[in-house]
Amino acid sequence: MLIEMILKPFGWMLPGGELTMFALTTIVMIIAGGPFIKTATAAFKKHHSNMDTLVAIGTSTAYIYSVYAMLTHQPVFFESAAFVVTFVLLGQVFEERMRNNASNAVEKLVNLQAKDAEVIRDGKPVKVPVSEIVLGDLIRVRPGEKIAVDGQIVEGSSTIDESMVTGESMPTNKKVGDSVVGATVNGTGAFTFKATKIGKNTMLSQIVALVKKAQNSHAPIQGLTDKVANIFVPVVIMVAVLTFLIWYVFIGASIASSLIFAVSVVVIACPCALGLATPTALMVGTGRSARMGILIKNGEVLEAVNDVKTVIFDKTGTITVGKPQVTDVIGDTSTVLKIAASLEASSEHPLAAAIMKKAKDDDLKFTKATNFKAIQGKGVEATVAGKHALCW
């Protein structure tokens, strides 16, 4: 059909061209155009119109006229009907791809959950999938493991990295009676906790549900878009009818030419982007936000952001990543880092972890400090190689 469309202005036709275009366009109209016609018909029965109404009317009119023109040996426009359906479907393919990309953010959230857990059954630890955990199960967590579900510690203590929930980089100290959140990461201690929330009731599941709900939510502007579309479609049809009458009655054009002008109005006015732009923007925006650690509750929030003048952020874990790094060392790098690493080896502060990482990356050997003291709000002091040292 594309070859025919290119050659037509030059007056050339391929052998059997019209029959070939008729056959191909018929297949396109039945398989690809059928859903548009079905949707438009259903909307018409309810006295409504939508984007599919324009596509159905424009392509069906072009196709029916082309069949008539082929039988009466007049110029046909099969390619117009076929290409309109094809391009509209192409737009829906792009929308579906964006939808899938946005859904990947939700899948990544789901993958944060532990796959299995060590549950105490009949007094013995048993490895079971998370899906088999029931309320009241006692679950043992070892150092470095992910917590399977939400619960309450009944034995032991530890520090837990809850940054995926709170955004705070500092591990949280947990003891008997404290609550723990599924998908957070245990630190150096070991403990046993009782499962209090499982399945869809865990905090992680609720976060996932929140993101999915936000992706399917409607912003206020989308309601306006739907109303505009409901008015726009009948107006376009009226303009198309008026176009046909003007060309045929007042200008004196042929029925064929007048019909083509009317069909052109319908096809060109098809506002596919009007119906796709807002939901696509919402879906992609909420999906990308989820990947960046920002949870958006609904579409109204995104629209309201346009009016925000001042934003107050928590610094650590929000504006910063919460993982300091050593970028420069003043003085002899090796000597300074050795002393600093000796001092900070017994500290759990994030700055101490950054210094230790730098020393290990540089393969530095350092001695263990003695008489270690952590001074709140200042730093640490200790004895290194027989000398008093400070790291403020």
C-alpha positions, 0 to 999 in steps of 0.5 A, a space after each residue: 500500500 505504501 508503494 501504491 501511495 507513493 506512485 499514485 501522484 505520478 499516475 502509476 499503478 501496480 498490476 492488481 494494485 486495487 485488489 491487493 489494497 482491498 485485501 490488505 485493508 480488509 484484513 487490517 479493518 477486521 483484525 485491527 480496526 474491529 476493536 475501535 468499531 466495537 468500542 465506538 458502537 458500545 459508546 454510541 448505544 450509551 449516548 456517549 462518544 470517545 476517541 475511538 468514535 473518530 477513528 471508527 467513523 473516519 476509517 470505516 467511511 474511507 474503507 466503504 467509499 473505497 470499495 464503492 470507488 473500486 467497483 465504479 473504477 474511481 480513485 480509491 483510498 484504502 491506504 488512508 483507512 489502513 494507515 490511520 488504524 496502524 498509526 493509532 495502534 502504534 501509539 497504543 503500543 508506545 503507551 503499553 511500553 511506557 506502562 510496562 516500564 512504569 510497572 518495573 518500578 513496582 516489581 523492584 519494590 516487590 523484589 525487596 522482600 525476603 524469599 524465605 525465613 527460618 521459622 521455629 516449628 515444633 521447637 526446631 528451626 525450619 526454612 520456609 518460603 515467606 508465603 507460608 509464614 502465618 500470624 504468630 510464627 516465631 522467626 529467627 533472623 541472623 546477622 545480615 539477613 532480610 527480615 521476612 515480615 512485620 513483627 515484634 522482637 521476643 528474644 535478642 537485640 540488634 541494629 537494623 537498617 530501616 533506610 528503605 522505610 525511613 530514609 535514615 542512614 543510621 541503623 536503628 537499635 532494636 530490643 525485645 518488645 520493639 517492632 520490626 518491618 519486613 524487607 529491612 536488613 538486620 545488622 550484626 546481632 541475632 534475634 527472634 521475632 513474632 510475625 504480626 503482619 503477613 501478606 498484603 498487610 505488611 508495610 512493604 505490601 502497602 507501599 506497593 499497593 500505594 504505588 499501583 493505586 497512584 499509577 491508576 489514579 486520575 488527576 483533576 485535569 484528567 476529568 477535564 480532559 474526558 469532558 473535553 473529549 466527550 464534547 470534542 468528538 460530536 463537534 468534529 463530526 458536525 464540522 465534517 458533515 458541514 465540510 461535505 455540504 459546503 464542498 458538494 452543495 455550494 462549491 459544486 465538487 463531486 460526491 467523491 471529492 466532498 466525501 474525502 474532504 469530510 473524512 480528512 477532517 475526521 481523521 486529522 482531528 482524531 485527538 489520540 494524544 488527548 486521551 493518552 497524555 494525562 494517564 501516561 504522564 501519571 503512570 510514568 511519573 509515579 513509576 519513576 518516582 518510586 524508583 527514586 524512592 519517592 512514593 506518590 499517593 495519587 494524581 492530585 499530588 502531582 498536579 498540586 506540586 505545580 503550586 508549591 513554593 517552598 519545600 522542606 526536606 530531611 537532609 540525610 537519606 533524602 537530599 544526601 545518600 546517607 553514606 559519607 565518603 572520604 574525598 581528600 586527606 590533608 597531610 601525609 595520606 597514609 599516616 593520617 588514614 592509619 591513625 584515623 582508622 585506628 581511632 574509628 575502628 571501634 566506632 559505629 558512626 557513618 563517618 567512621 565507616 567512611 574512614 574505615 572503607 577508605 583505609 581498607 580500599 588503600 590496603 593500609 595496615 593499622 594498629 588497634 587503639 586502646 582507651 577508646 572513648 566516644 564523645 557525643 557531638 565531637 568525635 572519638 579519642 583513644 591511645 594509638 601506638 602509645 600516644 593520645 589521639 583525637 578524631 573530631 
